[in-house]
Amino acid sequence: MRTTINIIFSVVFLFVVIFPLRVCAETVTLNSDTALVINDNNLWKRLPDKFDPHNIDVLDNWYNKQQAVDSIIGKSGRFVTKLTVVANSTERWFIVPKTNFIDQGLGYYFNPIDSIVITQEFSQLADNKTPQLLHFQAFSLSMNKGEKGELWVVISAQKYPSPVSIKLLNSESFYRFQTVNNVLSVAAIFAMLLLALLTSFIYFGTRNRIAITCAGYLGFHGIGWAAASGLIDDLLNLSFNTVYLGMYIFPLAVAFAAQFVADLFECKDNHRKTYKFLHWLTIASAVATGVIAFTSFSFAFAVSHIFAMLWISVTIVIGVYMLKLKDFRAKYFLFGNVLYGLSLIYYMLSHSDVFGELDYAESLVVSALAIDCICIMLSLTEWFKIKQSEYNRNFYLSRLDPLTKLGNRYALNEGISKLGPHYVVVYLDIDGLKKINDNLGHGEGDKLITFVAKYLLETFAAHGSIFRTGGDEFVMLLPLLRFEQLTSKLESTQKLLDILPDKIHEKWAQAGISYGICNSAEQDTPSKCLSQADKRMYLQKEQHRTEHNVLQQ
């Protein structure tokens, strides 16, 4: 019960104390310890395009005859509002219209007593004299205690995607809002672009397709938000409003994202239906990018948001599905997209009439997207780990004889390349294996092979490497530290090999071995040494054959 009460008090504190006070009035009292939000409801009046707003007397006469619109959400064009402001303290205030897209913004303050009109422009293209505030524009207003005047705000944009309220913040509240908003946004955008650059380097180093699709996924999201937040314009001071570009390039980011997901979960090989869906989504996103480039911003805005909601739904469904299949690449992927989805829900709630405008909505969305991009990188890391593990396993198996678990000819070549200056090479062949296969079956022949391999492994593994290079052929590489060890190593090797035929005869009377030995003092390269050992093995085999024929006669 106490826990429930604490939660309720926390929620009340969050909405009453943390979030600014919201009012719906044309007369506003400014106190030094209060931050206000003037709701969008019946706040704005549409201003005709031909109307010159600079003449306050004409504007005031026109304004008093017009009806306010319920809300300007979804609308476009120019709108104006007038607020009567009363200052209860001497303070510098900041006015922040809560909309992302402002082509033209004018702020007027008219003091009837002094008949002074203070004009400020706060549009995206003329923000060099206004406070730097990503996602929004702002202008300042200084008032003395007891001062009363009229505040006029004129805005013009191609699209108002949400209710446009007006924030009035004292200096302390504004600088706190500016710091949190800008730091979160810049850090998130920088993280996305840095990760995109990193994955580009990975692509040039590995030539793996997944790296370039990941770079496109991260990079176009980062560029889109850098444009939409106004950061590109603030850095480059371009002659056109870059905040609209984010919506125009977002479908292209979805196209790269769809291909990245297809690569991440290897859908082309393992999930054909998912691959086909992602393939067609990529085509649709690419086509949409080309089409909306020639349409109005309102249409581009609608298309981009449709793709955004579709993509979030798709990623969560795919993530859950892959996690059920115990594909643990999905754990980071799913977490990041769920977090991004929740931030979008918060963003939409912040623009609803139910919750009003929740603070830092844009910053939280771009921050959640940055975390999502980090999770995407972690998923990519998991992909590379799996591929590395598969490569190591295949590399190991490609150099392993499946019957004896000894190295094969590929492993022998690598072993030869690693030999030092002093070594002994043994070439060994099983005699009579074909007769055993013909008379007793290949199963019995395999037993003989594994018996010989086991003996060689138990006897010589501590001294070097053993390889099976053919059906009945084995090679041993016995490296030495010093030249002086050659004689003793040759003697001990011969003694141990001469024991093996007697052990074989206990089970297979018709079988035996032939071997040849060569050392580094006899030849100048390991390959020549191996060739010499092979020749000596065949000489011994021929000798055994001659002895066998004599015994039979």
Residue pairs with C-beta under 8 A, 6 or more apart in sequence:
18 359
19 356
19 358
19 359
20 34
20 35
20 36
20 37
20 167
20 169
20 173
20 359
21 34
21 35
21 36
21 37
22 36
22 37
22 38
22 39
22 165
22 356
22 357
23 36
23 37
23 38
23 39
24 38
24 39
24 41
24 42
24 43
25 38
26 82
26 83
26 84
27 83
27 84
27 85
27 86
28 36
28 38
28 83
28 84
28 85
28 86
28 151
28 168
29 85
29 86
29 88
30 36
30 85
30 86
30 87
30 88
30 89
30 91
30 93
30 143
30 168
30 170
31 88
31 89
32 88
32 89
32 91
32 170
33 170
34 170
35 167
35 168
35 169
35 170
35 173
36 167
36 168
36 169
37 98
37 165
37 166
37 167
37 168
37 356
37 357
38 83
38 165
38 166
38 167
38 168
39 163
39 165
39 356
40 71
40 72
40 73
40 163
40 164
40 165
41 70
41 71
41 163
41 353
42 68
42 69
42 70
43 68
43 81
43 164
43 165
43 166
44 68
44 69
44 72
44 79
44 80
44 81
44 164
45 63
45 66
45 67
45 68
45 69
45 79
45 80
45 81
46 66
46 69
46 75
46 77
46 78
46 79
47 53
47 77
47 78
47 79
47 80
47 154
48 78
49 77
49 78
51 59
51 62
51 78
52 58
53 59
53 78
53 80
53 106
53 108
53 152
53 154
54 106
54 119
56 108
56 110
56 117
56 152
59 80
59 152
60 82
60 150
63 80
63 82
68 81
69 75
69 79
71 163
72 79
72 160
72 163
72 164
73 160
73 161
73 162
73 163
73 164
73 351
74 159
74 160
74 161
75 160
76 157
76 158
76 159
76 160
76 298
77 156
77 157
78 104
78 154
78 155
78 156
79 154
79 155
79 156
79 164
80 152
80 153
80 154
80 155
81 152
81 153
81 166
82 150
82 151
82 152
83 150
83 151
83 153
83 166
84 148
84 149
84 150
84 151
85 141
85 143
85 148
85 149
85 150
85 151
85 168
86 147
86 148
87 143
87 144
87 145
87 146
87 147
87 148
88 145
88 146
89 145
90 143
90 144
90 145
91 142
91 143
91 170
91 171
92 140
92 141
92 142
92 170
92 171
93 140
93 141
93 142
93 143
93 168
93 169
93 170
93 171
93 174
94 131
94 138
94 139
94 140
94 141
94 167
94 168
94 169
94 170
94 171
94 174
95 107
95 138
95 139
95 140
95 141
95 151
95 153
95 166
95 167
95 168
96 133
96 136
96 137
96 138
96 166
96 167
96 168
96 169
96 174
96 177
97 105
97 136
97 137
97 153
97 155
97 164
97 165
97 166
97 167
98 136
98 162
98 163
98 164
98 165
98 166
98 167
98 357
99 136
99 155
99 157
99 160
99 161
99 162
99 164
100 135
100 136
100 161
100 228
100 243
100 362
101 124
101 157
101 158
101 159
101 160
101 161
101 241
101 243
101 244
101 297
102 122
102 123
102 124
102 137
102 155
102 156
102 157
103 123
103 124
103 125
103 156
103 157
103 158
103 241
104 121
104 123
104 154
104 155
104 156
105 121
105 122
105 123
105 137
105 139
105 153
105 154
105 155
105 156
106 119
106 120
106 121
106 122
106 152
106 153
106 154
107 119
107 120
107 121
107 122
107 139
107 141
107 151
107 152
107 153
107 154
108 117
108 118
108 119
108 120
108 150
108 151
108 152
108 153
108 154
109 117
109 118
109 141
109 149
109 150
109 151
109 152
110 116
110 117
110 118
110 149
110 150
110 152
111 147
111 148
111 149
112 148
112 149
112 150
118 141
120 129
120 130
120 139
120 140
121 129
121 130
121 139
122 130
122 137
122 138
122 139
123 137
124 137
124 230
124 233
124 241
124 242
124 243
125 233
125 239
125 240
125 241
127 137
127 230
127 233
127 234
128 237
130 137
130 138
130 139
130 140
131 138
131 139
131 140
131 174
131 178
132 178
132 182
132 234
133 178
133 181
133 182
134 181
134 182
134 185
134 186
134 229
134 230
134 231
134 234
134 362
134 363
135 181
135 185
135 228
135 229
135 230
135 362
135 363
136 181
138 174
138 178
141 151
143 149
153 166
155 164
158 244
158 296
158 297
158 298
159 297
159 298
159 301
161 301
161 351
162 350
162 351
162 357
163 351
163 353
163 357
165 356
165 357
169 177
177 359
177 360
180 360
180 363
181 360
181 362
181 363
184 360
184 363
184 364
184 366
184 367
185 225
185 229
185 231
185 362
185 363
185 366
185 367
186 231
187 367
187 370
188 225
188 363
188 366
188 367
188 369
188 370
189 222
189 225
189 226
189 229
189 231
189 366
189 370
191 370
191 373
191 374
192 218
192 219
192 221
192 222
192 225
192 369
192 370
192 373
193 218
193 219
193 222
193 223
193 226
195 218
195 222
195 373
195 374
195 376
195 377
196 215
196 216
196 218
196 219
196 222
197 215
197 219
198 377
199 211
199 212
199 214
199 215
199 218
199 377
199 380
200 211
200 212
200 215
200 219
202 208
202 211
203 211
203 212
203 215
208 384
208 387
209 263
210 260
210 263
210 264
210 380
210 383
211 380
213 256
213 259
213 260
213 263
214 260
214 376
214 377
214 380
215 256
216 252
216 253
216 255
216 256
216 257
216 259
216 260
217 253
217 256
217 257
217 260
217 373
217 376
218 373
218 376
218 377
220 249
220 250
220 252
220 253
220 256
221 253
221 369
221 373
222 373
223 232
223 249
224 245
224 246
224 247
224 249
224 250
224 253
225 231
225 246
225 366
225 369
226 232
227 242
227 243
227 244
227 245
227 246
227 249
228 243
228 245
228 246
228 247
229 243
229 246
229 362
229 366
230 242
230 243
232 238
232 242
232 245
233 241
233 242
233 243
244 297
244 300
247 292
247 297
247 300
247 301
247 304
248 289
248 292
248 293
248 300
248 304
249 289
250 304
250 307
250 308
251 285
251 286
251 288
251 289
251 292
251 303
251 304
251 307
252 285
252 286
252 289
254 281
254 285
254 307
254 308
254 311
255 281
255 282
255 285
255 286
255 289
257 311
257 315
258 278
258 279
258 281
258 282
258 285
258 311
259 278
259 282
260 376
261 267
261 278
261 315
261 318
261 333
262 268
262 274
262 275
262 278
262 279
263 383
264 329
264 333
264 379
264 380
264 383
265 271
265 274
265 318
265 322
265 327
265 329
265 330
267 274
267 275
267 278
268 275
274 318
274 321
277 314
281 310
281 314
285 307
288 303
288 307
291 303
292 299
292 300
292 303
292 304
308 344
309 344
312 337
312 340
312 341
312 344
315 333
315 334
315 337
316 334
316 337
316 338
316 341
318 330
319 330
319 333
319 334
319 337
319 338
320 330
320 334
322 329
322 330
322 333
322 334
323 330
323 331
323 334
328 382
329 379
329 382
329 383
329 386
330 379
332 375
332 376
332 378
332 379
332 382
333 375
333 376
333 379
335 375
336 371
336 372
336 373
336 374
336 375
336 376
337 372
337 375
339 368
339 371
339 372
339 375
340 365
340 368
340 369
340 371
340 372
342 368
343 364
343 365
343 367
343 368
343 369
344 365
346 358
346 361
346 364
346 365
347 361
347 362
347 364
347 365
349 355
349 358
350 356
350 357
350 358
350 359
350 361
351 357
351 361
398 408
398 410
399 407
399 408
399 410
399 411
399 414
400 406
400 407
400 408
400 411
401 407
401 408
401 467
401 468
403 446
403 449
403 450
403 453
403 468
404 449
404 450
404 453
404 468
405 453
406 453
406 457
406 466
406 467
406 468
406 474
407 415
407 465
407 466
407 467
407 468
408 467
408 468
408 469
409 467
409 469
409 470
411 465
411 467
412 467
412 469
412 475
412 477
415 465
415 467
415 477
416 477
416 526
416 527
416 530
419 477
419 479
419 526
420 479
420 480
421 483
421 520
422 479
422 480
422 481
422 482
422 483
422 485
422 486
422 519
422 520
423 464
423 477
423 478
423 479
423 480
423 519
423 520
423 526
423 529
424 464
424 476
424 477
424 478
424 480
424 486
424 489
424 490
424 493
424 517
424 518
424 519
424 520
425 475
425 476
425 477
425 478
425 517
425 518
425 519
425 526
425 529
425 530
425 533
426 474
426 475
426 476
426 478
426 493
426 497
426 515
426 516
426 517
426 533
427 473
427 474
427 475
427 515
427 516
427 517
427 530
427 533
427 534
427 536
427 537
428 452
428 456
428 473
428 474
428 475
428 476
428 497
428 513
428 514
428 515
428 537
429 472
429 473
429 474
429 513
429 514
429 515
429 537
429 541
430 448
430 449
430 452
430 472
430 473
430 511
430 512
430 513
431 511
431 512
431 513
431 514
431 541
431 544
432 508
432 510
432 511
432 512
433 445
433 448
433 449
433 471
433 472
433 511
435 510
435 511
436 444
436 445
436 448
436 508
436 510
436 511
437 444
437 445
444 508
448 504
448 507
448 508
448 511
449 468
449 471
449 472
451 503
451 504
451 507
452 474
452 500
452 504
452 513
453 466
453 468
453 474
455 500
455 503
456 466
456 474
456 476
457 466
459 496
460 466
460 476
460 478
460 493
460 496
463 478
463 489
464 476
464 477
464 478
464 479
465 476
465 477
466 474
466 475
466 476
467 474
467 475
467 476
467 477
468 474
469 475
475 530
475 533
477 526
478 489
478 493
480 486
480 489
480 520
483 521
486 519
486 520
486 521
489 519
490 517
490 519
493 517
494 517
497 513
497 515
500 513
501 512
501 513
504 511
504 512
504 513
505 511
505 512
512 544
514 537
514 538
514 540
514 541
514 544
515 536
515 537
515 540
516 532
516 533
516 534
516 535
516 536
516 537
516 538
516 539
516 540
517 533
517 536
518 529
518 530
518 532
518 533
518 536
519 529
520 526
520 529
522 529
522 532
523 529
523 532
